[in-house]
Amino acid sequence: MSTRETPALGKGYYELVRTVLAENIRTGRIPPGTRLYTAAVADRLGLSPSPVRRALDRLAAEGLLAIHPQQGYVVGGAPPEAPPGRENLHRLDLDLSLLETGRSTPLSPRWETILEDVEGAVLRAIPFGTFQISEAGLCEHFGVSRTISREVLARLNGQGLIEKSRSSHWIVGPLSARTLDEMHEMRRLLEPQALCGAAARLEPGVLTAMAQELERLRAAGGRGDAPEIDAIETALHRDLIAACRNRRMIATIHGLQVAHVVDALFRAHIGVHDAGAIIDEHRMVVLHLLGRDAEGAAQALRRHLDLDHQRVRARLKVLSIFDAPNDSPYLIRIH
């Protein structure tokens, strides 16, 4: 069986470049001792230097390359004093199929490739304050053109996640209690309706497995760890309603689920103390669905959303004392 890596879609484009290079090193198509230069690799792959530079730095951090004291990198972690190997990459029979079959083309990645990544970074940032998005930084980070970055920003603006300031800068946040209230007001109307629309199409086996997992967590005293709580939240609020045929409604609901981001960030910073209430609320929804009572499930979901909204408002205040995640260099904190 092949052990070939598959790049994770939605990550920065440099991740795809890193995977292509790592695969060619692993298979020996780029032999140990070969000197690699950013410009030469970019030319061989038909890419701009930015994602290639980030990919090479990543491979060096992973130990697949060694940084040469003069310039470039050496494949295989060879010591700096080792003589350079072949450097004309056009003479090497490289496997570039992953670049050809990835979600984007090598020369012009589409906006879809990075939208999810940027959206996630924005959502992780907004509970912590106000940020400005650097278009140049966004292009540099993902190795895309201004056209691509502006398409992404326009779509985030359409979702209400960012807006333009009077000085024409793209601004993120802050997430206020009022914004949470407005999103909750819409969500409590739409999400139960989507669950009703999905109920008849849900597999009994899926619901039974969810009920069993909730019973297990309940028996453990409601003290599941953060990944377990994240998993049951995703199962209820994403996986179940995905069976609804109204795709526009589903897309709108996804844009309203900022509360989940606040909850996940709270668990990451504070931890899970007692998730018993959430587990019991989820359990009531699933039991109604198992009993083919779609309206009862919708009412139980609405009650869960109302109760969780109060918890999220309190957690937002707690998060304000923490620093924002520093994993997106194109987000510049204003205050």
Contacts in CASP RR format, 6 or more apart in sequence:
PFRMAT RR
TARGET T0000
AUTHOR 0000-0000-0000
METHOD contacts of the structure
MODEL  1
MSTRETPALGKGYYELVRTVLAENIRTGRIPPGTRLYTAAVADRLGLSPS
PVRRALDRLAAEGLLAIHPQQGYVVGGAPPEAPPGRENLHRLDLDLSLLE
TGRSTPLSPRWETILEDVEGAVLRAIPFGTFQISEAGLCEHFGVSRTISR
EVLARLNGQGLIEKSRSSHWIVGPLSARTLDEMHEMRRLLEPQALCGAAA
RLEPGVLTAMAQELERLRAAGGRGDAPEIDAIETALHRDLIAACRNRRMI
ATIHGLQVAHVVDALFRAHIGVHDAGAIIDEHRMVVLHLLGRDAEGAAQA
LRRHLDLDHQRVRARLKVLSIFDAPNDSPYLIRIH
4 23 0 8 1.000
5 19 0 8 1.000
5 22 0 8 1.000
5 23 0 8 1.000
6 19 0 8 1.000
7 15 0 8 1.000
7 16 0 8 1.000
7 19 0 8 1.000
7 98 0 8 1.000
7 102 0 8 1.000
8 15 0 8 1.000
9 102 0 8 1.000
9 103 0 8 1.000
9 113 0 8 1.000
10 103 0 8 1.000
10 113 0 8 1.000
10 114 0 8 1.000
10 116 0 8 1.000
10 117 0 8 1.000
11 117 0 8 1.000
12 51 0 8 1.000
12 113 0 8 1.000
12 114 0 8 1.000
12 117 0 8 1.000
12 141 0 8 1.000
12 142 0 8 1.000
13 51 0 8 1.000
13 104 0 8 1.000
13 109 0 8 1.000
13 113 0 8 1.000
13 114 0 8 1.000
13 142 0 8 1.000
13 143 0 8 1.000
13 144 0 8 1.000
14 50 0 8 1.000
14 51 0 8 1.000
14 52 0 8 1.000
14 54 0 8 1.000
14 55 0 8 1.000
14 58 0 8 1.000
14 142 0 8 1.000
14 143 0 8 1.000
15 55 0 8 1.000
16 51 0 8 1.000
16 98 0 8 1.000
16 99 0 8 1.000
16 102 0 8 1.000
16 104 0 8 1.000
17 45 0 8 1.000
17 47 0 8 1.000
17 51 0 8 1.000
17 52 0 8 1.000
17 54 0 8 1.000
17 55 0 8 1.000
17 99 0 8 1.000
18 54 0 8 1.000
18 55 0 8 1.000
18 58 0 8 1.000
18 59 0 8 1.000
19 98 0 8 1.000
20 45 0 8 1.000
20 95 0 8 1.000
20 96 0 8 1.000
20 98 0 8 1.000
20 99 0 8 1.000
21 30 0 8 1.000
21 41 0 8 1.000
21 55 0 8 1.000
21 56 0 8 1.000
21 59 0 8 1.000
22 59 0 8 1.000
22 62 0 8 1.000
22 64 0 8 1.000
23 95 0 8 1.000
23 98 0 8 1.000
24 30 0 8 1.000
24 92 0 8 1.000
24 94 0 8 1.000
24 95 0 8 1.000
25 59 0 8 1.000
25 64 0 8 1.000
25 75 0 8 1.000
25 76 0 8 1.000
27 95 0 8 1.000
29 92 0 8 1.000
29 93 0 8 1.000
29 94 0 8 1.000
29 95 0 8 1.000
30 36 0 8 1.000
30 75 0 8 1.000
30 89 0 8 1.000
30 92 0 8 1.000
30 94 0 8 1.000
31 75 0 8 1.000
31 85 0 8 1.000
31 86 0 8 1.000
32 75 0 8 1.000
32 76 0 8 1.000
32 77 0 8 1.000
32 78 0 8 1.000
33 74 0 8 1.000
33 75 0 8 1.000
33 76 0 8 1.000
33 77 0 8 1.000
33 78 0 8 1.000
33 82 0 8 1.000
33 84 0 8 1.000
33 85 0 8 1.000
34 74 0 8 1.000
34 75 0 8 1.000
34 84 0 8 1.000
34 85 0 8 1.000
34 86 0 8 1.000
34 87 0 8 1.000
34 92 0 8 1.000
35 68 0 8 1.000
35 72 0 8 1.000
35 73 0 8 1.000
35 74 0 8 1.000
35 75 0 8 1.000
35 84 0 8 1.000
35 85 0 8 1.000
35 86 0 8 1.000
35 87 0 8 1.000
36 56 0 8 1.000
36 65 0 8 1.000
36 72 0 8 1.000
36 73 0 8 1.000
36 74 0 8 1.000
36 75 0 8 1.000
36 87 0 8 1.000
36 89 0 8 1.000
37 71 0 8 1.000
37 72 0 8 1.000
37 73 0 8 1.000
37 87 0 8 1.000
38 49 0 8 1.000
38 52 0 8 1.000
38 53 0 8 1.000
38 56 0 8 1.000
38 72 0 8 1.000
39 49 0 8 1.000
40 87 0 8 1.000
40 88 0 8 1.000
40 89 0 8 1.000
41 52 0 8 1.000
41 56 0 8 1.000
41 89 0 8 1.000
42 48 0 8 1.000
42 49 0 8 1.000
42 52 0 8 1.000
43 89 0 8 1.000
44 89 0 8 1.000
44 90 0 8 1.000
44 92 0 8 1.000
44 94 0 8 1.000
45 52 0 8 1.000
45 96 0 8 1.000
45 99 0 8 1.000
45 106 0 8 1.000
46 106 0 8 1.000
46 107 0 8 1.000
47 106 0 8 1.000
47 107 0 8 1.000
48 143 0 8 1.000
50 139 0 8 1.000
50 140 0 8 1.000
50 143 0 8 1.000
51 142 0 8 1.000
51 143 0 8 1.000
56 65 0 8 1.000
56 72 0 8 1.000
56 73 0 8 1.000
59 65 0 8 1.000
59 73 0 8 1.000
60 66 0 8 1.000
60 67 0 8 1.000
60 73 0 8 1.000
63 76 0 8 1.000
63 77 0 8 1.000
64 75 0 8 1.000
64 76 0 8 1.000
64 77 0 8 1.000
65 73 0 8 1.000
65 74 0 8 1.000
65 75 0 8 1.000
65 76 0 8 1.000
65 77 0 8 1.000
66 73 0 8 1.000
66 74 0 8 1.000
66 76 0 8 1.000
66 77 0 8 1.000
66 78 0 8 1.000
66 79 0 8 1.000
66 80 0 8 1.000
67 73 0 8 1.000
67 74 0 8 1.000
67 80 0 8 1.000
68 74 0 8 1.000
68 80 0 8 1.000
68 84 0 8 1.000
69 80 0 8 1.000
74 80 0 8 1.000
74 82 0 8 1.000
74 84 0 8 1.000
86 92 0 8 1.000
99 106 0 8 1.000
100 106 0 8 1.000
103 110 0 8 1.000
103 112 0 8 1.000
103 113 0 8 1.000
104 110 0 8 1.000
104 112 0 8 1.000
104 113 0 8 1.000
108 145 0 8 1.000
108 148 0 8 1.000
109 142 0 8 1.000
109 143 0 8 1.000
109 144 0 8 1.000
109 148 0 8 1.000
110 148 0 8 1.000
111 148 0 8 1.000
111 151 0 8 1.000
111 152 0 8 1.000
111 155 0 8 1.000
113 142 0 8 1.000
114 142 0 8 1.000
114 144 0 8 1.000
114 148 0 8 1.000
114 152 0 8 1.000
115 152 0 8 1.000
115 155 0 8 1.000
115 156 0 8 1.000
117 142 0 8 1.000
118 138 0 8 1.000
118 152 0 8 1.000
118 156 0 8 1.000
119 156 0 8 1.000
119 159 0 8 1.000
119 161 0 8 1.000
121 327 0 8 1.000
121 328 0 8 1.000
121 330 0 8 1.000
121 331 0 8 1.000
122 133 0 8 1.000
122 156 0 8 1.000
122 161 0 8 1.000
122 162 0 8 1.000
122 172 0 8 1.000
122 331 0 8 1.000
123 161 0 8 1.000
123 258 0 8 1.000
123 261 0 8 1.000
124 261 0 8 1.000
124 265 0 8 1.000
124 324 0 8 1.000
124 325 0 8 1.000
124 327 0 8 1.000
124 328 0 8 1.000
125 131 0 8 1.000
125 172 0 8 1.000
125 173 0 8 1.000
125 324 0 8 1.000
125 325 0 8 1.000
125 328 0 8 1.000
125 331 0 8 1.000
126 161 0 8 1.000
126 172 0 8 1.000
126 173 0 8 1.000
126 174 0 8 1.000
126 175 0 8 1.000
126 258 0 8 1.000
126 261 0 8 1.000
127 174 0 8 1.000
127 175 0 8 1.000
127 261 0 8 1.000
127 262 0 8 1.000
127 265 0 8 1.000
127 316 0 8 1.000
127 319 0 8 1.000
127 320 0 8 1.000
128 174 0 8 1.000
128 319 0 8 1.000
128 320 0 8 1.000
128 322 0 8 1.000
128 323 0 8 1.000
128 324 0 8 1.000
128 325 0 8 1.000
129 173 0 8 1.000
129 174 0 8 1.000
129 175 0 8 1.000
129 320 0 8 1.000
129 324 0 8 1.000
129 333 0 8 1.000
129 334 0 8 1.000
129 335 0 8 1.000
130 171 0 8 1.000
130 172 0 8 1.000
130 173 0 8 1.000
130 174 0 8 1.000
130 333 0 8 1.000
130 334 0 8 1.000
130 335 0 8 1.000
131 171 0 8 1.000
131 172 0 8 1.000
131 173 0 8 1.000
131 324 0 8 1.000
131 331 0 8 1.000
131 332 0 8 1.000
131 333 0 8 1.000
131 334 0 8 1.000
132 165 0 8 1.000
132 169 0 8 1.000
132 170 0 8 1.000
132 171 0 8 1.000
132 172 0 8 1.000
132 331 0 8 1.000
132 332 0 8 1.000
132 334 0 8 1.000
133 153 0 8 1.000
133 162 0 8 1.000
133 169 0 8 1.000
133 170 0 8 1.000
133 171 0 8 1.000
133 172 0 8 1.000
133 330 0 8 1.000
133 331 0 8 1.000
133 332 0 8 1.000
134 330 0 8 1.000
134 331 0 8 1.000
134 332 0 8 1.000
135 146 0 8 1.000
135 149 0 8 1.000
135 150 0 8 1.000
135 153 0 8 1.000
135 170 0 8 1.000
135 330 0 8 1.000
137 329 0 8 1.000
137 330 0 8 1.000
138 144 0 8 1.000
138 149 0 8 1.000
138 152 0 8 1.000
138 153 0 8 1.000
138 330 0 8 1.000
139 145 0 8 1.000
139 146 0 8 1.000
139 148 0 8 1.000
139 149 0 8 1.000
140 329 0 8 1.000
140 330 0 8 1.000
141 328 0 8 1.000
141 329 0 8 1.000
141 330 0 8 1.000
142 148 0 8 1.000
142 149 0 8 1.000
153 162 0 8 1.000
153 170 0 8 1.000
156 162 0 8 1.000
157 163 0 8 1.000
157 164 0 8 1.000
157 170 0 8 1.000
159 255 0 8 1.000
161 172 0 8 1.000
161 255 0 8 1.000
162 170 0 8 1.000
162 171 0 8 1.000
162 172 0 8 1.000
162 173 0 8 1.000
163 170 0 8 1.000
163 171 0 8 1.000
164 170 0 8 1.000
164 171 0 8 1.000
165 171 0 8 1.000
171 334 0 8 1.000
172 331 0 8 1.000
175 258 0 8 1.000
175 262 0 8 1.000
175 316 0 8 1.000
177 313 0 8 1.000
177 316 0 8 1.000
179 258 0 8 1.000
180 258 0 8 1.000
180 259 0 8 1.000
180 262 0 8 1.000
180 309 0 8 1.000
180 312 0 8 1.000
180 313 0 8 1.000
180 316 0 8 1.000
181 309 0 8 1.000
181 313 0 8 1.000
183 256 0 8 1.000
183 258 0 8 1.000
183 259 0 8 1.000
184 256 0 8 1.000
184 259 0 8 1.000
184 305 0 8 1.000
184 306 0 8 1.000
184 309 0 8 1.000
186 252 0 8 1.000
186 256 0 8 1.000
187 253 0 8 1.000
187 256 0 8 1.000
187 257 0 8 1.000
187 259 0 8 1.000
187 305 0 8 1.000
188 302 0 8 1.000
188 305 0 8 1.000
188 306 0 8 1.000
188 309 0 8 1.000
190 249 0 8 1.000
190 252 0 8 1.000
190 253 0 8 1.000
190 256 0 8 1.000
191 237 0 8 1.000
191 241 0 8 1.000
191 253 0 8 1.000
191 256 0 8 1.000
191 301 0 8 1.000
191 305 0 8 1.000
192 298 0 8 1.000
192 299 0 8 1.000
192 301 0 8 1.000
192 302 0 8 1.000
192 305 0 8 1.000
193 249 0 8 1.000
193 298 0 8 1.000
194 241 0 8 1.000
194 244 0 8 1.000
194 246 0 8 1.000
194 249 0 8 1.000
194 250 0 8 1.000
194 253 0 8 1.000
195 240 0 8 1.000
195 241 0 8 1.000
195 244 0 8 1.000
195 285 0 8 1.000
195 294 0 8 1.000
195 297 0 8 1.000
195 298 0 8 1.000
195 301 0 8 1.000
196 294 0 8 1.000
196 295 0 8 1.000
196 297 0 8 1.000
196 298 0 8 1.000
197 243 0 8 1.000
197 244 0 8 1.000
197 245 0 8 1.000
197 246 0 8 1.000
197 294 0 8 1.000
198 240 0 8 1.000
198 241 0 8 1.000
198 242 0 8 1.000
198 243 0 8 1.000
198 244 0 8 1.000
199 289 0 8 1.000
199 292 0 8 1.000
199 294 0 8 1.000
199 297 0 8 1.000
200 294 0 8 1.000
201 243 0 8 1.000
202 240 0 8 1.000
202 243 0 8 1.000
202 289 0 8 1.000
204 290 0 8 1.000
206 239 0 8 1.000
207 286 0 8 1.000
207 289 0 8 1.000
207 290 0 8 1.000
208 290 0 8 1.000
210 232 0 8 1.000
210 235 0 8 1.000
210 236 0 8 1.000
210 282 0 8 1.000
210 286 0 8 1.000
211 283 0 8 1.000
211 286 0 8 1.000
211 287 0 8 1.000
211 290 0 8 1.000
213 231 0 8 1.000
213 232 0 8 1.000
214 232 0 8 1.000
214 279 0 8 1.000
214 282 0 8 1.000
214 283 0 8 1.000
214 286 0 8 1.000
215 283 0 8 1.000
217 224 0 8 1.000
217 228 0 8 1.000
217 232 0 8 1.000
217 275 0 8 1.000
217 276 0 8 1.000
217 279 0 8 1.000
218 276 0 8 1.000
218 279 0 8 1.000
218 280 0 8 1.000
218 283 0 8 1.000
221 276 0 8 1.000
222 274 0 8 1.000
222 275 0 8 1.000
222 276 0 8 1.000
222 279 0 8 1.000
223 272 0 8 1.000
223 273 0 8 1.000
223 274 0 8 1.000
223 275 0 8 1.000
224 272 0 8 1.000
224 275 0 8 1.000
225 272 0 8 1.000
226 264 0 8 1.000
226 267 0 8 1.000
226 268 0 8 1.000
226 271 0 8 1.000
226 272 0 8 1.000
229 267 0 8 1.000
229 272 0 8 1.000
229 275 0 8 1.000
229 278 0 8 1.000
230 264 0 8 1.000
230 267 0 8 1.000
232 278 0 8 1.000
232 279 0 8 1.000
232 282 0 8 1.000
233 260 0 8 1.000
233 263 0 8 1.000
233 278 0 8 1.000
236 282 0 8 1.000
236 285 0 8 1.000
236 286 0 8 1.000
236 301 0 8 1.000
237 257 0 8 1.000
237 260 0 8 1.000
238 254 0 8 1.000
240 289 0 8 1.000
241 250 0 8 1.000
241 253 0 8 1.000
242 250 0 8 1.000
244 250 0 8 1.000
259 308 0 8 1.000
259 309 0 8 1.000
259 312 0 8 1.000
262 312 0 8 1.000
262 315 0 8 1.000
262 316 0 8 1.000
262 319 0 8 1.000
263 308 0 8 1.000
263 311 0 8 1.000
263 312 0 8 1.000
263 315 0 8 1.000
265 319 0 8 1.000
266 315 0 8 1.000
266 318 0 8 1.000
266 319 0 8 1.000
269 318 0 8 1.000
269 319 0 8 1.000
269 322 0 8 1.000
270 318 0 8 1.000
277 307 0 8 1.000
278 304 0 8 1.000
278 308 0 8 1.000
281 300 0 8 1.000
281 303 0 8 1.000
281 304 0 8 1.000
281 307 0 8 1.000
281 308 0 8 1.000
282 304 0 8 1.000
284 300 0 8 1.000
284 303 0 8 1.000
284 304 0 8 1.000
285 297 0 8 1.000
285 300 0 8 1.000
285 301 0 8 1.000
285 304 0 8 1.000
286 297 0 8 1.000
288 294 0 8 1.000
288 296 0 8 1.000
288 297 0 8 1.000
288 299 0 8 1.000
288 300 0 8 1.000
289 297 0 8 1.000
324 331 0 8 1.000
324 333 0 8 1.000
END
